[in-house]
Amino acid sequence: MFALIEAGEPGTWQQLEKKVAQILRECNMEVSLQKEVQTVRGTVNVDVFASDAAPTPPATLLVECKNWRHRVPKTVVHAFRTVVADFGANTGILISSAGFQSGAVDASAYSNVRLVNWPEFQELFAVRWFDQFMLLRLRVEAEPLIEYTEPINSRIFKKAERLSAENKAKFRELREAYFFLATYISMFAWADVAGIRRPLSLGLPMRDKLAEFLVSDPAKFPDDILDAPALRPLMHAMLSHCQKVTAQFDDVFGERA
């Protein structure tokens, strides 16, 4: 199991559809909501339609979202299975907030239809979302902060030498205060080579697994990073701190150094 993308459950079926579409778009798929598709039996409305250009050949994904209070019966699964087959989609995913009746599970057997709840849907795409969306955003947003705080950066150091004595002191103070945070966000941004990916299989928040996440001194890390319950709030917390701290360095230099 990989860490989940979202914290909490969508409150309505509309929110569920939008969340599903958002995750798939952030996985670089072309996505439409409430799309009319033409099958061999006629036109059918699909909650979420996604085209995925990543595999060869490209794949099509149909998603139905059932934010019901009762478990989905087999009749719904049979109907969706027919739509998936008649359209020729590669995969169908049926999401139910209340689960499925036993007959529904049997109805999906030996087919390309997956029956999942909201956390299970996220698990299907969490690694891809982490690699193709979260890491790329962190790499872009964290780059200025990393340059300001890394041990050796001749370009930044040359500009720092031209600062006033007061601003030189401020620059040193900021580097000392935020070195560990910037280094850790850098490790996350390059998680595929920094050894951070494995702990994410244990889930979040990080505070519950400090050793696994290589956090030796939690006092140096903001609470919203340590306590983030899922990947998206963790990403937002890291991006927010990157922007705030980078702005402090920018003020010292009077510009982006």
C-alpha positions as CSV (number, residue, x, y, z in Angstrom):
1,M,0.0,0.0,0.0
2,F,1.2,3.5,-0.9
3,A,0.2,6.7,0.9
4,L,-3.2,8.0,-0.1
5,I,-3.5,11.1,-2.2
6,E,-6.5,12.7,-0.5
7,A,-7.5,13.2,3.1
8,G,-11.1,12.2,3.9
9,E,-14.0,11.1,1.8
10,P,-15.9,13.3,-0.8
11,G,-19.2,14.4,0.6
12,T,-21.4,14.1,-2.5
13,W,-21.3,12.2,-5.8
14,Q,-20.5,15.5,-7.6
15,Q,-17.4,15.9,-5.4
16,L,-16.5,12.3,-5.9
17,E,-16.6,12.7,-9.7
18,K,-14.5,15.9,-9.6
19,K,-11.9,14.4,-7.3
20,V,-11.6,11.3,-9.6
21,A,-11.3,13.6,-12.6
22,Q,-8.7,15.8,-10.9
23,I,-6.5,12.8,-10.0
24,L,-6.6,11.3,-13.5
25,R,-5.8,14.7,-15.1
26,E,-2.9,15.1,-12.7
27,C,-1.7,11.6,-13.9
28,N,-1.6,13.2,-17.4
29,M,-4.8,11.8,-18.8
30,E,-7.4,13.6,-20.9
31,V,-10.6,13.6,-18.9
32,S,-14.2,14.5,-19.4
33,L,-17.1,14.5,-16.9
34,Q,-20.6,13.3,-17.7
35,K,-19.6,12.3,-21.2
36,E,-21.9,10.8,-23.8
37,V,-20.3,7.8,-25.5
38,Q,-21.5,5.8,-28.4
39,T,-21.7,2.1,-27.9
40,V,-22.9,-0.7,-30.2
41,R,-26.3,-0.5,-28.3
42,G,-26.6,3.3,-28.4
43,T,-25.5,6.4,-26.5
44,V,-24.6,6.0,-22.9
45,N,-23.6,8.7,-20.2
46,V,-20.4,8.0,-18.3
47,D,-19.5,9.8,-15.1
48,V,-15.8,10.1,-15.9
49,F,-14.2,9.3,-19.2
50,A,-10.4,9.2,-19.5
51,S,-7.9,8.7,-22.3
52,D,-4.5,7.6,-21.3
53,A,-1.7,8.2,-23.8
54,A,1.0,6.7,-21.6
55,P,0.7,3.0,-22.6
56,T,1.2,1.7,-26.1
57,P,-1.3,1.6,-27.6
58,P,-3.2,4.3,-25.7
59,A,-5.9,3.1,-23.3
60,T,-9.5,4.3,-22.4
61,L,-10.8,4.3,-18.9
62,L,-14.5,4.6,-17.9
63,V,-15.4,5.4,-14.2
64,E,-18.8,5.3,-12.5
65,C,-19.1,7.0,-9.1
66,K,-21.7,5.7,-6.7
67,N,-21.8,7.8,-3.5
68,W,-24.7,5.8,-2.1
69,R,-25.7,4.9,1.4
70,H,-26.3,1.3,0.4
71,R,-24.1,-1.3,-1.2
72,V,-24.1,-1.5,-5.0
73,P,-26.1,-4.5,-6.3
74,K,-25.1,-6.8,-9.1
75,T,-27.6,-5.3,-11.6
76,V,-25.5,-2.1,-11.6
77,V,-22.3,-4.0,-12.1
78,H,-23.8,-6.0,-15.0
79,A,-25.0,-2.8,-16.6
80,F,-21.6,-1.1,-16.3
81,R,-19.8,-4.2,-17.5
82,T,-21.9,-4.1,-20.6
83,V,-21.1,-0.5,-21.3
84,V,-17.4,-1.1,-20.8
85,A,-17.5,-4.0,-23.2
86,D,-19.8,-2.4,-25.8
87,F,-17.7,0.7,-25.9
88,G,-14.5,-1.2,-26.1
89,A,-12.8,0.5,-23.1
90,N,-9.7,-1.1,-21.8
91,T,-10.8,-0.7,-18.1
92,G,-13.9,0.2,-16.2
93,I,-13.8,1.3,-12.5
94,L,-16.9,1.3,-10.4
95,I,-16.4,3.3,-7.1
96,S,-18.8,2.8,-4.3
97,S,-18.7,4.7,-1.0
98,A,-20.8,2.0,0.7
99,G,-19.3,-1.1,-0.8
100,F,-20.8,-3.9,-2.9
101,Q,-23.2,-6.7,-2.4
102,S,-21.7,-10.2,-2.7
103,G,-23.4,-10.8,-6.0
104,A,-21.9,-7.6,-7.4
105,V,-18.4,-8.9,-6.7
106,D,-19.2,-12.1,-8.5
107,A,-20.6,-10.1,-11.4
108,S,-17.3,-8.4,-12.0
109,A,-15.3,-11.6,-12.0
110,Y,-13.2,-12.4,-15.1
111,S,-13.8,-9.0,-16.5
112,N,-11.9,-5.7,-17.0
113,V,-14.2,-4.0,-14.4
114,R,-12.7,-3.1,-11.0
115,L,-14.9,-2.6,-8.0
116,V,-13.3,-0.3,-5.5
117,N,-14.0,2.2,-2.7
118,W,-12.5,5.7,-2.5
119,P,-9.2,4.7,-0.8
120,E,-8.8,1.7,-3.2
121,F,-9.2,4.0,-6.2
122,Q,-6.5,6.2,-4.9
123,E,-4.2,3.3,-4.4
124,L,-4.5,2.4,-8.1
125,F,-3.0,5.8,-9.1
126,A,-1.0,7.0,-6.0
127,V,2.4,6.0,-7.3
128,R,1.8,7.5,-10.7
129,W,0.3,10.7,-9.2
130,F,3.4,11.0,-6.9
131,D,5.8,10.5,-9.7
132,Q,4.1,12.5,-12.5
133,F,2.5,15.3,-10.5
134,M,3.8,15.8,-6.9
135,L,7.5,15.3,-7.6
136,L,7.5,17.6,-10.6
137,R,5.7,20.4,-8.7
138,L,8.1,20.1,-5.8
139,R,11.1,20.2,-8.1
140,V,10.0,23.4,-9.7
141,E,8.9,25.2,-6.6
142,A,11.7,24.1,-4.4
143,E,14.6,24.9,-6.7
144,P,15.1,28.6,-5.6
145,L,15.0,27.5,-1.9
146,I,17.5,24.7,-2.5
147,E,19.9,27.1,-4.3
148,Y,19.7,29.5,-1.4
149,T,20.5,26.9,1.2
150,E,22.7,24.3,-0.4
151,P,26.2,24.0,1.0
152,I,28.0,25.2,-2.1
153,N,26.5,27.5,-4.7
154,S,29.1,29.9,-6.1
155,R,26.5,32.0,-8.0
156,I,24.5,32.7,-4.9
157,F,27.6,33.2,-2.8
158,K,29.0,35.8,-5.2
159,K,25.8,37.8,-4.9
160,A,25.8,37.4,-1.1
161,E,29.3,39.0,-1.0
162,R,27.8,42.2,-2.4
163,L,25.2,42.5,0.4
164,S,25.4,44.9,3.3
165,A,26.8,43.5,6.5
166,E,23.3,43.5,8.0
167,N,21.9,41.5,5.0
168,K,24.8,39.1,5.0
169,A,24.0,38.3,8.6
170,K,20.3,37.8,7.7
171,F,21.4,35.5,4.8
172,R,23.4,33.4,7.1
173,E,20.6,33.2,9.7
174,L,18.1,32.1,7.1
175,R,20.5,29.4,5.7
176,E,21.0,28.0,9.2
177,A,17.3,28.2,10.1
178,Y,16.0,26.5,7.0
179,F,18.9,24.2,5.8
180,F,17.3,21.0,7.1
181,L,13.8,21.8,5.8
182,A,15.1,22.7,2.4
183,T,17.3,19.6,2.2
184,Y,14.4,17.4,3.2
185,I,12.1,18.9,0.6
186,S,14.8,18.4,-1.9
187,M,15.0,14.7,-0.9
188,F,11.3,14.5,-1.5
189,A,11.5,16.2,-4.8
190,W,14.0,13.6,-5.9
191,A,12.4,10.7,-4.0
192,D,13.2,8.3,-6.8
193,V,17.0,8.6,-5.9
194,A,16.9,9.8,-2.3
195,G,15.4,6.8,-0.5
196,I,12.1,8.5,0.4
197,R,9.8,6.4,-1.8
198,R,10.0,3.2,0.4
199,P,8.6,4.9,3.6
200,L,5.6,6.1,1.7
201,S,4.5,2.5,1.4
202,L,3.9,2.7,5.1
203,G,1.5,5.6,4.8
204,L,1.2,9.0,6.4
205,P,1.5,11.1,8.6
206,M,5.3,11.2,8.8
207,R,5.2,12.0,12.5
208,D,4.2,8.4,13.2
209,K,7.3,7.0,11.4
210,L,10.1,9.6,11.9
211,A,12.9,7.1,11.6
212,E,11.6,5.5,8.4
213,F,11.2,9.0,6.9
214,L,14.8,9.9,7.9
215,V,13.6,12.7,10.3
216,S,16.2,12.8,13.1
217,D,15.1,16.1,14.6
218,P,11.3,16.8,14.2
219,A,11.7,20.2,16.0
220,K,13.2,21.5,12.7
221,F,10.1,20.6,10.7
222,P,6.8,22.4,10.6
223,D,3.8,20.6,12.1
224,D,1.7,20.7,8.9
225,I,4.4,18.7,7.1
226,L,4.9,16.1,9.9
227,D,1.1,15.8,10.4
228,A,-0.1,15.8,6.8
229,P,-2.5,12.8,6.5
230,A,-2.1,12.3,2.8
231,L,0.0,13.2,-0.2
232,R,-1.9,16.3,-1.4
233,P,-1.9,18.1,1.9
234,L,1.8,17.1,2.4
235,M,2.6,18.6,-1.1
236,H,0.6,21.8,-0.3
237,A,2.4,22.2,3.1
238,M,5.8,21.7,1.4
239,L,5.0,24.2,-1.4
240,S,3.7,26.7,1.1
241,H,6.8,26.7,3.2
242,C,9.0,26.8,0.0
243,Q,7.3,29.9,-1.1
244,K,7.3,31.7,2.3
245,V,10.9,30.9,3.0
246,T,12.1,31.7,-0.5
247,A,10.3,35.1,-0.2
248,Q,12.4,35.8,2.9
249,F,15.6,35.2,1.0
250,D,14.4,37.3,-1.9
251,D,13.8,40.2,0.5
252,V,17.4,39.9,1.7
253,F,18.7,40.2,-1.9
254,G,16.0,42.6,-3.1
255,E,15.2,40.3,-5.9
256,R,15.4,36.6,-6.8
257,A,19.1,35.9,-6.5
